[in-house]
Each structure stands twice: as C-alpha cells, then as structure tokens.
Amino acid sequence: MTSRDDIRDEALKDLQKYEVLMLNGHFDFGNGYHGPVYLNPHQLFRYPSTIWRFAQDLLDVLPASVVEATEVVTGPVTGGALLAHTMAGLLDSKRAITRPPTMFAPLTLDADCGHTLTRFYERQVAGRKALVVDDVRNTGQTLVHCVACVRKAGGHVLATAVIYDRMEAMVDAGVPNVVLAEYKAPDNFPADSCPLCRAGVPVTTF
C-alpha cells in the first residue's frame, strides 16, 4: 500500500468521524426517497480546521506535476469555492516564496446559466493553468460545467479534484480527476416502499 493509499484510507475514516459521511442510518432525503447513507458536506466547513485538514490531504494525493504547475484554483460555490480558497493558500506553503502566489477564482451560481465566472475572475483565469476542485462529485455534471467555464475564459485545466466521490458519475470532464475518498452508497428507495420503514427503523435525525 502506498502513502497515498494510506492517506485515502484515513480520510474515509475521518469523513465518518466528522459525520460528513453517515452510514447505516435511515435518512429521509426530502425528495420522496429514503436510504441508509447520507452525505452532509456542510459538516466539512463547520470548523475551518476540518476543511484545512482535508484540503491538505487532497494536495498530498495530487500528482506532483499538478501541484507544481497550478496557477489558479477554482471551484463552485459554496463548498467547492471554500475548498478552492483553502487549497490555493496551502499550495503556496509547498512552493518557493519567490513564486507568484496562487490565485483563487470562485464560480458563482447564476439562476439562468448555472455556475459561471464573473468578468473579474475570467481575467484572473485567462492564460493560466487551473485546478478545478469541489467537495463532492455526484453525477460529475457540475465539474464538467466548471471545466467548460474555465476553458471559455481562456484557462487551461490541468485536473479536477474532489474530497469525496460517490462513484456515481455519469459524465467525465475530460481531464484527470483526483479523489481523496470514495464510497459507493447502496441504492435508495421510494418512501412508500422503503424496507427500513417496513422494518420499523426510525428516521435518523441530527
């Protein structure tokens, strides 16, 4: 087992320790479905020290070539942008102080067109090598859209990176994707045919 494998194994345990990844419960997702696994990414950002820890671990599993080449880190609001801001700062701690500082460019959410870069941040991204990050990858669609935004602004995307991958991605952003921890959740059930309900398991509250 490599040191990167060790980091990933420990990160998966820590995601459960900090109740980001909640297993073996009975969760009502509010969309007509129930299931035994719940992901609460808000727990990542409750304490800044928690996200700093996971951001450092994510940097440690990134290829050295990406760490060295990245000039700007970008991610979608809210979780991805907070992670991107933290990682941009941590990247500078790994490199020579004489280098230009790593830039940060959040992708804001527009009601009409989804995630987008403002004109100010488009100028920061243009001509630079970018790392696109997010806290969680579900279908992969958000990362695909973010990569497209960076490219439209004239940036070159080196890779994408996420803290947690649900292993359900249906689309690919076309660049290497680095994952800190991954876990394939069991299937969810329509609320009216939920076996947990039939077994009398109470809905998990927190």
Secondary structure, 3 states (H helix, E strand, C coil): CCHHHHHHHHHHHHHHHCCCEECCCCEECCCCEEECCEECHHHHHCCHHHHHHHHHHHHHHCCHHHHHHCCEEEEECCHHHHHHHHHHHHHHHCCCCCCCCCEEEEEEEECCCEEECCHHHHHHHCCCEEEEEEEEECCCHHHHHHHHHHHHCCCEEEEEEEEEECCCCCCCCCCCEEEEEECCCCCCEEHHHCHHHHCCCCCCCC
